[in-house]
Amino acid sequence: MEGHRQGFPQDLVSAEIGQALGHPIRLEILRLLADCGERCSCEIEPLFRLDQSGISRHLAALRRAGLIVSRQDGVRALHRLASPRVARLVRELNALADERTGAARRALGRGSLRKIGGGKT
């Protein structure tokens, strides 16, 4: 596209955030922190079928993207959302997903999925 500059700093950051949001476990961690507030890793780990290192990798990705902040309290690592905007982002993503799944249910009721993604089924 003529006149369009690529690589604006906010585009790069937005892409990094998008990558961090690209895994269902990370979205669930964000939802948990949005609903329950600051949580210790030891409270997050039992909720998923991952070992401690797996959860740590997901938390690190969220931290790198600036979606969560972490702090040490003795031996405990505590995590919380970096901003109330993150909670709003998670709610908006959930609302979009609800719209899509609602459209899918309606299309299935009519016997067609073409209208959802615009492609062939």
N, C-alpha and C positions, 0 to 999 in steps of 0.2 A: 504494500500500500504506500503510495507516494506521500511524502511528508510525515510519515509515521516513524518515530524514533523508537528503536528497540533498546531494552535494557535499562529503563528508568529504575532507579534504586528501589522504589516502592514495588515495582513489578517483580524484581528479584526476591524481595522479602515476601511478597504475596505468594510467589511460587514455592518458596521454602515452607511457608505456612501450609499451603495446599498439600505439599508432600507429607508434612507431619500429620495432616488430617486424613491421609490416604489409607489408613489402616483401622479396621473396626475396633481393635483393642485400644488404640489411642483415643478414638472417639468415646469409647466407654469410660476410659480413665478420666477424660475431660468432663463427661456427664456426671461421673461420681463426684469429682471435685466441685463441680457447679452445684450439685444437689446437697453435698454434705460438708463442704468447706475443706479446710486443710486436713490432710491425712498422712499418716506415716506409711512408708513403704510396706511395713509389716501388716498394715490393714488392707492394703491394695492387693498384695500378692495372693492371698487365699481366694480372691474372687475370680481368678483366672487360672486356666490350666497351663500355666507357664512357671518355670522355675524363677528364682530370684534374678538371675542374670538376664532372662528374657524380659521381665518387667523393667529392670534397670535400663535396658536398651530402649524400650518404648518411652520411658520417662526422660531419658537423655535426648531423644529426638524431639519431644515436646518442649524440653528446656531450650534446646538449640534454636527452635523456631520462635522462642519467646512467648509460648503459650502458657507455660507454668514457671514458677520459681520454686526453688528448693532451699532448705536450710537445715543445718544440723542442730539437734537438741540432744546433747550427750551422744549416745550411740545411735539415736533414731534420726532417720532422714525424713523430714516433713516436706510435703508438696502441696501447693495451692495454685489456683489460677493466677496468672500474672496481672489480670485486669478484669473488671466486670464485662468488658467488651468480649472477652473470650466466652463467657457464659451466654451472652446474647448471640454470638456466632454459632455456638453449639445448638441453641434453641432454634435459630433460623435454619440450620442444616437439617435438624429433626423435622421442622415444618415442611421443608422441601421434600424430604424423604417420604413424609406422610402423604403429601400430594401425589408423588410418583406411585407409591404403593396403592393409594386409593384409585388412581387412574388404571393401574394394573388390574386391580380387582374388578373394576367396572368393565374393562376390556375383556377380561376372562369371562365375565358374565355374558358378554355379547359374542364371545367366541373368537376374538381377535386381539392380538397384541400390537398390531402395526401402528396404532395411534400413539403409543407410549414413546417409542424411540424414533419414530418417523421412518424406520427401516422395515425390511421384510422380516417375517418370522420364520 
